[in-house]
Structures are given as structure tokens and as C-alpha cells.
């Protein structure tokens, strides 16, 4: 995650967006500890019965 955020900063990115499956709670909790927040639920994006969570982290 550090490499991704450093690379994004070098290219003047303001945000990083990540999708995580609703059923993948372990990954969702990991991203939250890295400073990502949920900004949207994307119902049925990949699997009809599940949502994907769109997460965002604002960069300094």
C-alpha cells in the first residue's frame, strides 16, 4: 500500500479508489486500517448477489 500511495503522490493524484467485495470482510477491515473509507455500494457489479464497496483515500 505504501508503494501505491507514494507513486500516486509523485503523479499528483488527489485520491486512490479501491473496490472490495462485500463478503471479503478481512480485506475491507485491512483497507479501513490503511485510511480508506467507503464512499459507495456497487450492487451486483461482479456477482449479482453481492455488492462491491468503493473505497477512497484522500492523499495529502
C-alpha positions in Angstrom: 0.0 0.0 0.0 2.9 2.3 0.7 4.3 2.0 -2.8 0.9 2.6 -4.3 0.4 5.8 -2.3 3.9 7.1 -2.9 3.6 6.5 -6.6 0.2 8.3 -6.7 1.7 11.2 -4.8 4.5 11.5 -7.3 2.0 11.8 -10.1 -0.1 14.4 -8.2 -3.1 12.1 -7.6 -5.6 13.5 -5.1 -7.4 10.2 -4.3 -6.9 6.5 -4.5 -10.0 4.3 -5.2 -10.2 0.6 -4.4 -13.1 -1.9 -4.8 -13.6 -4.7 -2.3 -16.2 -7.4 -2.3 -18.9 -7.1 0.5 -18.2 -10.7 1.5 -14.5 -10.1 1.9 -14.7 -8.5 5.4 -11.0 -9.2 6.2 -9.8 -7.1 3.2 -12.4 -4.4 4.0 -11.1 -4.1 7.6 -7.5 -4.0 6.3 -8.2 -1.1 3.9 -10.0 0.7 6.7 -6.9 0.4 8.9 -4.9 1.9 6.0 -7.2 5.0 6.0 -9.7 4.1 3.3 -13.4 5.0 3.7 -16.4 3.6 2.0 -17.9 6.0 -0.5 -20.4 3.8 -2.4 -22.0 0.4 -2.6 -22.0 -1.1 -6.1 -24.7 -3.7 -6.1 -24.2 -6.6 -8.4 -21.1 -5.2 -10.1 -19.3 -8.6 -10.2 -21.6 -11.1 -8.5 -25.4 -10.5 -8.7 -26.0 -11.5 -5.1 -23.2 -9.3 -3.6 -22.2 -5.7 -3.6 -18.7 -4.2 -4.1 -17.6 -1.4 -1.8 -15.9 1.5 -3.4 -13.3 2.9 -1.0 -11.4 6.1 -1.2 -8.4 7.6 0.4 -7.5 11.2 0.0 -3.9 11.9 -0.4 -2.0 14.8 1.2 
